[in-house]
C-alpha cells in the first residue's frame, strides 16, 4: 500500500514510476487501482475473480484488515490449523505435522459471515463497551459523591470557624463584663475613701476655725472649757481618720490568659487535617460468555468424534453416579456425583489430583457463574435449595429456596438441570417448566413447557437447549420459550449430558445407548 498523506495511490502505476490516485482497492492484491488499471484487473484471467472494493470502503476497514501473506515465508495463507487456530501457508506445514488436522483455508471460511465467529467478536466488543460504559457511570458517580464530600467538608470547616468565632466572642464579652465590674468596684472603693477623708478634713477645718475664734474672742474661763471640749472632738476625728487610713486598700489590676487558651495558641496550628483514603474501586468487568466453546470459526461437518482422554474417578461409596460435569475456564473439571454429598474438582494439569468439596446434599447438576463461583441443584433428593458455592473456599455464599418455583396449592418440585447465561440462572424444574432467576435468586420468569423427565439444560446466546430423558429427545427453544426444533433418533436413549459449541452444534451424551451424539445447529443432522 502506498500513501501520500491520506491519498491512496495506484500500486501498479507507482511500480512504473507514475503517480495516480487509486479509486478502487483489490483486497486480494492488497493495493490500490486507478480507473485504467481497474479495467485491466477485471479483464485479466488471473485477477478477474479478485474482490475489488471502493477506496471509501477500504478506508472504513483498513485498520482491521490482516495481511493474507505469511510474514515468515512470504507465501499466501492457503491452509488452516484448528489446533492452533491459525492460518498458515504451505511453508508452515512442517511446523504442524503433529497437529490432528490441517484443512484448506477455503473450507474454514465457508459461511463465515453466517457463522457465530463475527457475532461472537461483536458480542465481545459490545460487552467490553458495555463494561466501559457501566464503569464510566460508576466512576462519574464516585466523582459526584467526592464533590459532595468536598462541599460537606468545606461547609464543616466554615461552621467550625463560625463556632470558634462565636465562642471567642462570648468569652470576650464575659471577660470584658467581669473586667468592668471588678474595675468599677476598685474605683468606687478609692472614691469612698477619698470622700471619708475629705469629710474628716472639713470637720477638722471647722474645729480649727472655732479654736482660732475662741482664742481671739472668748474669756479665759471659756477658753479653758472650750479647749477641752474641742480637743475631745478633734481626738475623735483623728481616730476616725486613722481608722480610714488603716482600712484603706490599694488595688492593682492585671490580666492572665487561661492556660487552655494559651496552650491552644501555642500548640494548635491547624483547625484539622485533610486525609484521603485510597481503596480499590472494584470496577467490574463481565467477561464475554465464551466458556461454552473455544472454536470461533465455522468448520466443515465433523465426520467422526474421537476420544481425547479419560478421567479416572474414585468411588467413595459403593456406587458412582455422575450426573453433572463442567469445565472451568482454566481447564479444571468439576464432577457432580449424585451418590455422595460432595462435588469433585479435578485439576487439568495432572488429571489425578482430586479435591472433594463437601456440600449440603447430593448434587445433580452444576453451572459456572464465574471462575470462582458455581451453582448447584440437587434433583429429587428433597433438598429444596439451589446453592451458590465459592470454589476457592468451598463455602456456600447463597441459598436460593426452591419453594418459590412451586405452583399454587402444590408441593415444591425437584430442580434438575441448571445453566448460567448473561447474568441469569435457568433452572429445569420438573412439572413446572424452566424458571429464570437473577443472580440474587429472585424468580424473573417461568417458561411453561413439558419438563417431566426434563434433565439437562444449556443456555447459549439466544437459545435454550434441554434434554427429555423419558421421550429421548433434544429440544431447542428461543429465549421466549418457543420451540425452534426437536431432535429424536433411535441412537439417543436416555440423554443425560448436554453441551453446545460456539457454532451452535449440540453434543449429547446418552446413558443407556452409551454414546455421544453430535447434532448440527439446524437440528436436522
Buried (B, 14 or more C-beta within 10 A) or exposed (E): EBEEEEEBBBBBBBEEEEEBBBBBBBBEBBBBBBEEBBEEBBEEEEBEEBEBEEBEEBEEEEEEEEEBEBEEEEEBBBBBBBEEEBBBBEEBBEEBEEBEEBEEBEEBBEEEEEBBBEBBEEBBEEBBEEBEEBBEEBEEEEEEEEEEEEEEEEEEEEEEEEEEEEEEEEEEEEEEEEEEEEEEEBEEBEEEBEEBBEBBEEBBEEBEEBBEEBEEEBEEEEBEEBBEEBEEBBEEBEEBBEEBEEEBEEEEEEEEEEEEEEEEEEEEEEEEEEEEEEEEEEEEEEEBBBBBBEBBBBBEEEEEEEEEEEEEEEEBEEEBEBBBBBBBEEEBBBBBBBBBBBBBBBBEEEEEEBBBBEBBBBBBBBBBBBBEBBBBBBBEBEBBBBBBBBBEEBEBEBEBEBEEBBBEEEEBBBBBBBBBBEEBBBBBBBBBBBBBBEBEBEBEBBBEBEBEBBBBBBBBBBBBBBBBBEBBBBBBBEBEBEEBBEBEEEEBBBBBBBBBBBBBBBBBBBBEBEEEBBBBBEBEE
